[in-house]
Amino acid sequence: MATKTINAEMLSKMFLAGAANIEAKKEFINELNVFPVPDGDTGTNMTLTIMAAAKEVTALDTVSMDTLAKAISSGSLRGARGNSGVILSQLFRGFTKAIKGTKEIDVFALANALEKAKETAYKAVMKPKEGTILTVARGIADKALELAETVDDLEEFIPQVLEHAEDVLSKTPDLLPVLKEAGVVDSGGQGLLEVLKGAYDAFLGKEIDYSQITPGTNVNMTKISAETNAEIKFGYCTEFIILAEKEFTEDDERTFKAYLESIGDSIVCVADDEIVKVHVHTNDPGLAIQKALTYGQLSRMKIDNMREEHEEKLIRDAEKLAKEQKAKVKAEQKEYGFIAVSIGEGLNEIFRELGVDYIIEGGQTMNPSTDDMLTAIDEVNAKHVFIFPNNKNITLAANQAKSLVEDKEVIVIPTATVPQGITAIINFVPDLTAEENEEVMLEEIKRVKSGQVTYAVRDTHIDDKEIHKDDIMGIGDAGILSVGAEIEATTIDMISQLVDEGSELISVYYGEDVSEEDAAALTEKIEELYPDVDVDTHFGGQPIYYYVLAVE
């Protein structure tokens, strides 16, 4: 039997199944990264991005196209990590814009949503490159629009779109030579295909393992209060006076107290002849009252909902805190603030000494999310906030965070490496305007030639170099410069390709796996080879990369 439409409930299942499938395939996707470095993270970034949205979806009390669209768009936008994650979030953003306001999706609506997804993602990238996830998204949209003219059965429509997506993905190496040289398809495109394959499995009614998706919570005052209220075991503060019709004996008092203990806590029962003062916290005040009526009439009854009072207190406290924070911002906001993405104890300390207000832990091994950026921006109390991503795979997330901030001017300096970030902030001049400082920084980072030394995680062929697993690689700004068996020799070889007649300074930052003695020995050799160039060596403490260095 033909299936003509998808409702919100089914779309929700399809989205969560897509998230579950890419989670299961993320390591396979990571291995498709062109450079055989140990921080290949496309699969990880895309998974973390979609999982942030999946948590929002699982937290929905009611699922409609509108609530689902908002959860997917908001969750993925704020959870986006790395270039592939940001592009994925933009695909979701475009798709969800198209489905809002509908109750069911047919082939025309689905094709339109896929077209909108493609358009939104392409607009988000300043210089779109073919042979990437964007190419696969475009192929999907084009095929969907073509099929929508002749096919109205989703059971026929979806598999044909998927088949075409696989074909487009297989051709990405023909569009991007670096993929062909490495012998892989585009990892981001593969990730998008895995999301769609998982969604199609749910559409077919296959059994899906959702165990990797951690249920989310709606972050609003009602939910927070409800969680806090769970700690309040008995919700009603109940007080009254018994006007005893006969003597209220010690046995009566013991019996009544025992009953109250069976239905609540915080019990007070004080008898004075025929008058008994009672206080109890319970979930059923009626039971306490019914039992008390067996002893006499009741007076001055008072029942308060403690959970409700607690909610009101939370709201009052939140409002008070918001006012205090707003007043603090007005009173103490400075002119300029700085955020840097860094990893490694030594590099973090260098940035702090240079005046960075907020260090976002991350970078090569874990790209921070858009939400991480927003948190940092919120914490830096300044009118103008400079962000140094220090990794080309983080710049898109920083720009996405910038677009979501309205109360501060955020300036993203597209530093591709840590040395560029250090150079950028060193050249900050307090007397210049934000725009003038941005101009100076952009000019200065162009003068920095960066190098990074790490090891290969697989055999491959790239940049006209044959690379074997565990080889040491020296990676420059534009590709792999040197390959060898030893760390020091490979580093020296890489430096020789970065230094020229105009070079004045070589800055070396050694990682957590390099001893101070080895770093000193390398420095001595560099000084011998380049006596006219200053050499500055620091402990960086970065993982995975033995050395990070800059030539200026």
Salt bridges, closest charged atoms under 4 A:
GLU9 OE2 - LYS13 NZ 3.99
GLU23 OE2 - LYS26 NZ 3.45
ASP61 OD1 - LYS223 NZ 3.79
GLU115 OE2 - LYS118 NZ 3.01
GLU130 OE1 - ARG138 NH2 3.05
GLU146 OE2 - LYS143 NZ 3.53
ASP152 OD2 - LYS4 NZ 3.30
GLU166 OE2 - LYS197 NZ 3.26
ASP167 OD2 - LYS171 NZ 3.19
ASP174 OD1 - LYS180 NZ 3.00
GLU181 OE2 - HIS461 ND1 3.47
GLU194 OE1 - LYS25 NZ 3.25
ASP201 OD1 - LYS206 NZ 3.38
GLU239 OE1 - LYS277 NZ 3.78
ASP251 OD1 - ARG254 NH2 2.20
GLU253 OE2 - LYS257 NZ 3.43
ASP265 OD1 - HIS281 ND1 3.99
ASP304 OD2 - LYS302 NZ 2.41
ASP317 OD2 - LYS313 NZ 2.82
GLU335 OE1 - LYS383 NZ 3.66
GLU335 OE2 - HIS384 NE2 3.22
GLU349 OE1 - ARG352 NH1 3.73
ASP357 OD1 - LYS334 NZ 2.43
ASP371 OD1 - ARG78 NH2 2.72
ASP372 OD2 - ARG81 NH1 3.68
GLU409 OE1 - HIS384 ND1 2.49
GLU443 OE1 - LYS446 NZ 3.70
GLU444 OE1 - ARG447 NE 3.46
ASP459 OD1 - HIS468 ND1 3.96
GLU466 OE1 - HIS461 NE2 3.97
ASP470 OD1 - LYS469 NZ 3.71
GLU488 OE2 - LYS525 NZ 2.51
ASP500 OD2 - LYS449 NZ 2.95
ASP536 OD2 - HIS538 NE2 3.05
